[in-house]
Amino acid sequence: MNICVTGGAGYIGSFIVRRLCELEHRVTVVDDLSKGHMEAVDPRAHFIQADCGDKRAMAELLAGRRIEAVVHMAASSLVGESVTAPAKYYRNNLIASLSLLDAMAEAKVSRLVFSSSAAVYGEPERQPIAEDAATVPINPYGRTKLLFEQALPDFAAAYGLGAVCLRYFNVAGALPDGTLGEDHNPESHLIPLVFQAALGLRKSITIFGDDYPTPDGTCIRDYIHVLDLADAHVLAIEAAEAGQVAAFNLGNGDGFSVRQVIESAQRVVGRPIPTEIGPRRPGDPPVLVASSEKIASQLGWDPARGDIEMILDDAWAFHQSHPKGY
Ligand SMILES: NC(=O)c1ccc[n+]([C@@H]2O[C@H](COP(=O)([O-])OP(=O)(O)OC[C@H]3O[C@@H](n4cnc5c(N)ncnc54)[C@H](O)[C@@H]3O)[C@@H](O)[C@H]2O)c1
């Protein structure tokens, strides 16, 4: 299939592109390199540096390259920044994404897989979270993801779009050989920060709040290996059905506290990692754990690398070989 991946030079996008190339799809990456890395783009893919919100350029590209499906991963995704600079988030995650849908309609591309987020749920009362839980995002980042999801049924009805929204929980891990991994700048995710502290690149790792109503007082999250996530995208592309919109959670259904992740990371690196306790961050729910039963039962998703030690082992391989990133 001819597949366009927006944000394909980013952390998760680079793994999706690699997997699609392995399966011999013809992949076009569109990334403006505002955050991504050329080094992470699979050389088998065709790379175009562009803003995916440029409707004219995208319509021409989609038609010219006979694109059959779009995996839309390009976004701004720092929750804290979305609170202080919401205009950037509404522009990049909502307006640019709607322009992309417009270009897809013009170029008659009817399959879309969208990178959504657990952030659409906000602070759910019940765990694990199923897809029919209330969507009440608590920050602009989550709201932009939800608003885009909510536009999709109108495009499905009017233009026959078939869209699958994948709501990721905490994505982590790397290629086991350490050649491809997570390099955000600034980094806001726990696992890379823990390994940066282990490598002495940071003084310590800050635990934001140790007085939550959880067994050890720290927040609990659900970690999913980026390779398992890539497999889910392949299933989602196949499942995108003209005129239909579906949403699936992607997590492992297991929660690990911040302290548990740090303890496991210490076992992986074989030495203590300095920690300090900081204040709670506003809008950090105590527990976020996914039910991914829907994607398992409907699309046959079967994660192979869900074990937290495996996720940490692989991430450590990347951070050791790329201590300062790509
Ligand atoms: N990392 C996670 O744990 C996580 C969790 C939930 C959802 N997500 C979503 O997954 C997607 C990928 O996340 P990531 O961690 O790989 O982020 P990332 O920042 O590494 O990748 C995003 C890529 O998109 C590019 N980009 C941004 N705006 C663009 C635009 N207008 N046009 C073209 N390219 C643009 C950036 O240069 C970057 O390469 C995002 O949509 C994010 O919101 C990530």
Ligand as a Chemical Component Dictionary entry (heavy atoms), coordinates in Angstrom:
data_LIG
# 
_chem_comp.id                   LIG 
_chem_comp.type                 NON-POLYMER 
_chem_comp.pdbx_formal_charge   0 
_chem_comp.three_letter_code    LIG 
# 
loop_
_chem_comp_atom.comp_id 
_chem_comp_atom.atom_id 
_chem_comp_atom.alt_atom_id 
_chem_comp_atom.type_symbol 
_chem_comp_atom.charge 
_chem_comp_atom.model_Cartn_x 
_chem_comp_atom.model_Cartn_y 
_chem_comp_atom.model_Cartn_z 
_chem_comp_atom.pdbx_ordinal 
LIG N1  N1  N 0  5.062 9.540  23.393 1  
LIG C1  C1  C 0  3.937 9.164  24.014 2  
LIG O1  O1  O 0  3.977 8.515  25.069 3  
LIG C2  C2  C 0  2.572 9.529  23.412 4  
LIG C3  C3  C 0  1.416 9.203  24.144 5  
LIG C4  C4  C 0  0.174 9.492  23.581 6  
LIG C5  C5  C 0  0.081 10.071 22.330 7  
LIG N2  N2  N 1  1.210 10.396 21.645 8  
LIG C6  C6  C 0  1.064 11.011 20.309 9  
LIG O2  O2  O 0  1.846 10.284 19.392 10 
LIG C7  C7  C 0  2.343 11.133 18.371 11 
LIG C8  C8  C 0  3.848 10.976 18.264 12 
LIG O3  O3  O 0  4.441 11.266 19.519 13 
LIG P1  P1  P 0  6.026 11.241 19.699 14 
LIG O4  O4  O 0  6.298 10.986 21.130 15 
LIG O5  O5  O -1 6.627 10.373 18.678 16 
LIG O6  O6  O 0  6.363 12.788 19.403 17 
LIG P2  P2  P 0  7.567 13.431 18.584 18 
LIG O7  O7  O 0  7.594 14.881 18.950 19 
LIG O8  O8  O 0  8.804 12.630 18.753 20 
LIG O9  O9  O 0  7.078 13.279 17.064 21 
LIG C9  C9  C 0  6.207 14.190 16.443 22 
LIG C10 C10 C 0  6.803 14.506 15.077 23 
LIG O10 O10 O 0  5.904 15.358 14.364 24 
LIG C11 C11 C 0  6.643 16.396 13.722 25 
LIG N3  N3  N 0  5.694 17.496 13.531 26 
LIG C12 C12 C 0  5.070 18.236 14.488 27 
LIG N4  N4  N 0  4.229 19.115 13.908 28 
LIG C13 C13 C 0  4.316 18.935 12.553 29 
LIG C14 C14 C 0  3.671 19.502 11.435 30 
LIG N5  N5  N 0  2.767 20.484 11.570 31 
LIG N6  N6  N 0  3.993 19.036 10.204 32 
LIG C15 C15 C 0  4.904 18.044 10.027 33 
LIG N7  N7  N 0  5.542 17.461 11.066 34 
LIG C16 C16 C 0  5.255 17.903 12.322 35 
LIG C17 C17 C 0  7.821 16.669 14.631 36 
LIG O11 O11 O 0  8.929 17.229 13.946 37 
LIG C18 C18 C 0  8.134 15.255 15.156 38 
LIG O12 O12 O 0  9.078 14.603 14.322 39 
LIG C19 C19 C 0  1.882 12.530 18.724 40 
LIG O13 O13 O 0  0.696 12.792 18.006 41 
LIG C20 C20 C 0  1.586 12.436 20.209 42 
LIG O14 O14 O 0  0.617 13.384 20.614 43 
LIG C21 C21 C 0  2.452 10.144 22.156 44 
# 
loop_
_chem_comp_bond.comp_id 
_chem_comp_bond.atom_id_1 
_chem_comp_bond.atom_id_2 
_chem_comp_bond.value_order 
_chem_comp_bond.pdbx_ordinal 
LIG N1  C1  SING 1  
LIG C1  O1  DOUB 2  
LIG C1  C2  SING 3  
LIG C2  C3  SING 4  
LIG C2  C21 DOUB 5  
LIG C3  C4  DOUB 6  
LIG C4  C5  SING 7  
LIG C5  N2  DOUB 8  
LIG N2  C6  SING 9  
LIG N2  C21 SING 10 
LIG C6  O2  SING 11 
LIG C6  C20 SING 12 
LIG O2  C7  SING 13 
LIG C7  C8  SING 14 
LIG C7  C19 SING 15 
LIG C8  O3  SING 16 
LIG O3  P1  SING 17 
LIG P1  O4  DOUB 18 
LIG P1  O5  SING 19 
LIG P1  O6  SING 20 
LIG O6  P2  SING 21 
LIG P2  O7  DOUB 22 
LIG P2  O8  SING 23 
LIG P2  O9  SING 24 
LIG O9  C9  SING 25 
LIG C9  C10 SING 26 
LIG C10 O10 SING 27 
LIG C10 C18 SING 28 
LIG O10 C11 SING 29 
LIG C11 N3  SING 30 
LIG C11 C17 SING 31 
LIG N3  C12 SING 32 
LIG N3  C16 SING 33 
LIG C12 N4  DOUB 34 
LIG N4  C13 SING 35 
LIG C13 C14 SING 36 
LIG C13 C16 DOUB 37 
LIG C14 N5  SING 38 
LIG C14 N6  DOUB 39 
LIG N6  C15 SING 40 
LIG C15 N7  DOUB 41 
LIG N7  C16 SING 42 
LIG C17 O11 SING 43 
LIG C17 C18 SING 44 
LIG C18 O12 SING 45 
LIG C19 O13 SING 46 
LIG C19 C20 SING 47 
LIG C20 O14 SING 48 
# 
